[in-house]
């Protein structure tokens, strides 16, 4: 449905992903922003895991729920996934998603590069 929204609205895949999360009205997770991101990405079918290295946080997406679609249009599908992650970070606060590093969708393990934002402030996108 989100891919159809990209076509219908003409909005960027990142914006469609962010909007989809805003419309869900996520609440802050008692476990924090990272837990909220992991929970939402798991709900979407990504089977996420988190690795921390100092202030850097990497979300490893161990499964791609859109593996067949991403083979035909990786830029759109990956940007949509980036928008979903950024939308979660914006809604719960305290986290910034810096980038999505795509991998071969048949093997998955795309990386979401993130960092915690001081005082829960969210910088402008």
C-alpha positions as a printed NumPy array, in Angstrom:
array([[  0.   ,   0.   ,   0.   ],
       [  2.861,   2.389,   0.746],
       [  4.358,   1.894,  -2.701],
       [  0.969,   2.716,  -4.216],
       [  0.895,   5.845,  -2.038],
       [  4.207,   6.962,  -3.555],
       [  2.709,   6.668,  -7.044],
       [ -0.654,   8.19 ,  -6.119],
       [  0.645,  11.157,  -4.143],
       [  3.8  ,  11.923,  -6.101],
       [  5.563,  12.418,  -2.75 ],
       [  9.033,  11.027,  -2.195],
       [  9.258,   7.521,  -0.747],
       [ 11.006,   8.951,   2.333],
       [  8.094,  11.338,   2.972],
       [  5.506,   8.593,   2.437],
       [  7.321,   6.394,   4.986],
       [  7.512,   9.228,   7.52 ],
       [  3.848,  10.081,   7.015],
       [  2.805,   6.44 ,   7.47 ],
       [  4.449,   6.404,  10.884],
       [  2.974,   9.791,  11.881],
       [ -0.496,   8.485,  11.058],
       [  0.04 ,   5.582,  13.451],
       [  0.466,   8.034,  16.345],
       [  3.276,   6.06 ,  17.987],
       [  3.806,   6.603,  21.652],
       [  7.182,   6.762,  23.333],
       [  8.385,   3.289,  24.237],
       [  9.238,   2.885,  27.927],
       [ 12.429,   1.14 ,  26.773],
       [ 13.472,   4.233,  24.806],
       [ 13.79 ,   5.329,  21.219],
       [ 15.912,   2.365,  20.133],
       [ 13.324,  -0.095,  21.446],
       [ 10.566,   1.816,  19.647],
       [ 12.518,   1.623,  16.378],
       [ 13.222,  -2.096,  16.827],
       [  9.563,  -2.792,  17.68 ],
       [  8.251,  -0.923,  14.629],
       [ 10.748,  -2.454,  12.222],
       [  9.926,  -5.908,  13.623],
       [  6.219,  -5.183,  13.127],
       [  6.984,  -4.324,   9.495],
       [  8.777,  -7.69 ,   9.051],
       [ 12.453,  -6.641,   9.067],
       [ 13.657,  -8.866,  11.964],
       [ 15.932,  -6.126,  13.342],
       [ 18.902,  -6.454,  15.67 ],
       [ 20.857,  -3.603,  17.266],
       [ 24.598,  -3.111,  17.586],
       [ 26.146,  -0.257,  19.55 ],
       [ 29.64 ,   1.139,  19.216],
       [ 30.087,   4.098,  21.506],
       [ 27.565,   6.7  ,  20.4  ],
       [ 26.908,   4.993,  17.081],
       [ 23.95 ,   2.668,  16.791],
       [ 23.429,   0.27 ,  13.93 ],
       [ 20.149,  -1.454,  13.278],
       [ 20.692,  -4.604,  11.243],
       [ 17.601,  -5.508,   9.218],
       [ 17.982,  -9.27 ,   8.976],
       [ 15.007,  -9.743,   6.678],
       [ 13.518,  -7.714,   3.827],
       [  9.724,  -7.97 ,   3.638],
       [  9.864,  -6.444,   0.132],
       [ 12.69 ,  -8.543,  -1.351],
       [ 10.971,  -9.082,  -4.7  ],
       [  9.879,  -5.434,  -5.106],
       [ 13.281,  -4.054,  -4.165],
       [ 14.918,  -6.031,  -6.97 ],
       [ 12.932,  -4.022,  -9.527],
       [ 13.202,  -0.573,  -7.897],
       [ 15.715,  -0.524,  -5.044],
       [ 15.908,   3.259,  -4.736],
       [ 12.174,   3.634,  -4.115],
       [ 11.808,   0.685,  -1.756],
       [ 14.938,   1.472,   0.256],
       [ 13.967,   5.15 ,   0.539],
       [ 10.549,   4.073,   1.789],
       [ 12.225,   1.955,   4.47 ],
       [ 14.479,   4.862,   5.403],
       [ 11.393,   7.072,   5.741],
       [  9.719,   4.531,   8.025],
       [ 12.765,   4.458,  10.307],
       [ 13.09 ,   8.256,  10.29 ],
       [  9.388,   8.563,  11.036],
       [  9.734,   6.384,  14.131],
       [ 12.755,   8.396,  15.297],
       [ 10.863,  11.664,  14.787],
       [  7.757,  10.45 ,  16.589],
       [  9.45 ,   9.051,  19.692],
       [ 12.334,  11.541,  19.865],
       [ 15.829,  11.011,  21.168],
       [ 17.09 ,   9.259,  18.049],
       [ 18.326,  10.338,  14.628],
       [ 18.445,   7.915,  11.698],
       [ 21.439,   9.038,   9.661],
       [ 21.359,   6.588,   6.765],
       [ 20.151,   3.31 ,   5.382],
       [ 22.941,   1.233,   3.868],
       [ 21.268,  -1.208,   1.479],
       [ 22.459,  -4.748,   0.927],
       [ 21.315,  -7.454,  -1.473],
       [ 17.67 ,  -7.978,  -0.434],
       [ 17.909, -11.733,  -0.974],
       [ 20.48 , -11.83 ,   1.807],
       [ 19.11 ,  -8.844,   3.737],
       [ 21.211,  -7.295,   6.508],
       [ 20.676,  -3.701,   5.409],
       [ 22.   ,  -1.288,   8.024],
       [ 20.247,   1.636,   9.668],
       [ 22.921,   3.991,  10.962],
       [ 21.662,   6.032,  13.899],
       [ 22.731,   8.054,  16.88 ],
       [ 20.976,   9.284,  19.968],
       [ 20.175,  12.967,  19.972],
       [ 20.95 ,  15.011,  23.06 ],
       [ 18.003,  15.897,  25.259],
       [ 15.676,  14.124,  22.846],
       [ 15.978,  17.027,  20.406],
       [ 15.313,  16.125,  16.812],
       [ 17.306,  18.043,  14.225],
       [ 15.554,  19.284,  11.105],
       [ 15.604,  16.792,   8.239]])
